[in-house]
Amino acid sequence: MRFISCRGQPEVQIEQYRGLLAQAQELLLNIHATYTSPDAIEPVNITENISRGLAPAIETATGVTFYAMQDIFAPAQKHVEDLIRDDIYPRFVTHQLTTSAATALAHDRKTYQGLGDCFCLTDPR
């Protein structure tokens, strides 16, 4: 497995984390099927009681724990996406519009006298 440098890229690190969880889940199921289940392909020397006791623990781990661990960053990710949607992006668009309009109006000073100097954008809310 090759790891990408992720400094400053949390979304890449979170995807790597989720990928590692999926690999861990697959490995756990493979180990159980190969070595520790009652009908394992290459069983290790454990009692049938221990083997049967592992099944519910593995089902819980793969059916509940791994899914909960995958979603551990979901609230933080949603908050950041909401912040971008509701605050950062609108301010960026407003800034771009203001800059573009002020630049455009400043170049044709005879037609739009003074508008390039005093152009501003307001929030209609």
C-alpha positions as CSV (number, residue, x, y, z in Angstrom):
1,M,0.0,0.0,0.0
2,R,1.3,3.4,-0.9
3,F,0.5,6.4,1.3
4,I,0.0,9.8,-0.2
5,S,1.4,12.8,1.6
6,C,-1.7,14.4,3.2
7,R,-0.4,17.3,5.2
8,G,-3.0,20.0,5.1
9,Q,-5.6,17.8,3.4
10,P,-7.9,16.3,6.0
11,E,-10.3,15.0,3.4
12,V,-7.6,12.8,2.0
13,Q,-6.6,11.5,5.4
14,I,-10.3,10.8,6.3
15,E,-10.6,8.8,3.1
16,Q,-7.4,6.9,3.9
17,Y,-8.8,6.2,7.4
18,R,-12.0,4.8,5.9
19,G,-10.1,2.7,3.5
20,L,-8.0,1.3,6.3
21,L,-11.1,0.5,8.3
22,A,-12.5,-1.4,5.3
23,Q,-9.3,-3.3,5.0
24,A,-9.3,-4.1,8.7
25,Q,-12.9,-5.4,8.4
26,E,-12.0,-7.6,5.4
27,L,-8.9,-8.9,7.2
28,L,-10.9,-9.7,10.4
29,L,-13.5,-11.6,8.3
30,N,-10.8,-13.5,6.4
31,I,-8.9,-14.5,9.6
32,H,-12.2,-15.8,11.1
33,A,-13.2,-17.7,8.0
34,T,-9.7,-19.2,7.5
35,Y,-8.6,-20.0,11.1
36,T,-11.2,-19.5,13.8
37,S,-14.7,-20.3,12.6
38,P,-16.2,-23.7,13.3
39,D,-15.9,-24.6,9.6
40,A,-12.5,-22.9,9.0
41,I,-10.4,-23.8,6.0
42,E,-7.2,-24.1,8.1
43,P,-8.4,-24.3,11.7
44,V,-6.1,-23.4,14.6
45,N,-6.2,-25.5,17.7
46,I,-9.0,-23.8,19.7
47,T,-12.0,-25.4,21.3
48,E,-15.4,-25.3,19.6
49,N,-16.8,-23.1,22.5
50,I,-14.1,-20.5,21.8
51,S,-14.7,-20.7,18.1
52,R,-18.4,-20.3,18.5
53,G,-17.9,-17.4,21.0
54,L,-15.9,-15.5,18.4
55,A,-18.7,-15.4,15.9
56,P,-21.0,-12.9,17.7
57,A,-18.0,-10.7,18.6
58,I,-16.9,-10.6,15.0
59,E,-20.5,-9.9,13.8
60,T,-20.7,-7.0,16.3
61,A,-17.4,-5.7,15.2
62,T,-18.2,-5.9,11.5
63,G,-21.9,-4.9,11.8
64,V,-21.7,-2.1,14.3
65,T,-18.2,-1.1,15.4
66,F,-16.6,-0.6,12.0
67,Y,-19.6,1.4,10.7
68,A,-19.6,3.6,13.8
69,M,-15.9,4.2,13.3
70,Q,-16.4,5.1,9.6
71,D,-18.8,7.9,10.6
72,I,-16.8,9.3,13.4
73,F,-15.8,12.4,11.4
74,A,-19.2,12.9,9.8
75,P,-20.4,15.7,12.2
76,A,-17.2,17.6,11.7
77,Q,-17.3,17.2,7.9
78,K,-20.9,18.3,7.8
79,H,-20.1,21.4,9.8
80,V,-17.3,22.4,7.5
81,E,-19.4,21.8,4.4
82,D,-22.2,23.9,5.9
83,L,-19.7,26.7,6.8
84,I,-18.4,26.7,3.3
85,R,-21.9,26.7,1.8
86,D,-23.4,29.3,4.1
87,D,-20.5,31.7,4.9
88,I,-17.3,31.3,3.0
89,Y,-18.6,30.7,-0.5
90,P,-21.1,33.6,-0.5
91,R,-18.5,35.9,0.8
92,F,-16.1,34.8,-2.0
93,V,-18.8,35.3,-4.6
94,T,-19.6,38.8,-3.2
95,H,-15.9,39.7,-3.2
96,Q,-15.5,38.5,-6.8
97,L,-18.6,40.4,-8.0
98,T,-17.5,43.5,-6.2
99,T,-14.0,43.4,-7.6
100,S,-15.1,42.7,-11.1
101,A,-17.8,45.4,-11.1
102,A,-15.5,48.0,-9.6
103,T,-12.8,47.2,-12.1
104,A,-15.2,47.3,-15.0
105,L,-16.8,50.6,-13.9
106,A,-13.4,52.2,-13.2
107,H,-12.3,51.6,-16.8
108,D,-15.1,53.5,-18.4
109,R,-15.1,56.6,-16.2
110,K,-16.9,58.9,-18.7
111,T,-20.0,56.7,-19.1
112,Y,-20.2,55.8,-15.4
113,Q,-18.7,58.8,-13.7
114,G,-17.9,58.0,-10.0
115,L,-19.5,54.6,-9.9
116,G,-16.2,52.8,-10.1
117,D,-15.0,54.7,-7.0
118,C,-18.1,54.1,-4.9
119,F,-19.4,50.7,-6.0
120,C,-20.5,48.4,-3.2
121,L,-22.6,45.3,-2.9
122,T,-25.3,45.0,-0.2
123,D,-27.1,42.0,1.2
124,P,-30.8,42.3,0.3
125,R,-31.9,40.2,3.4
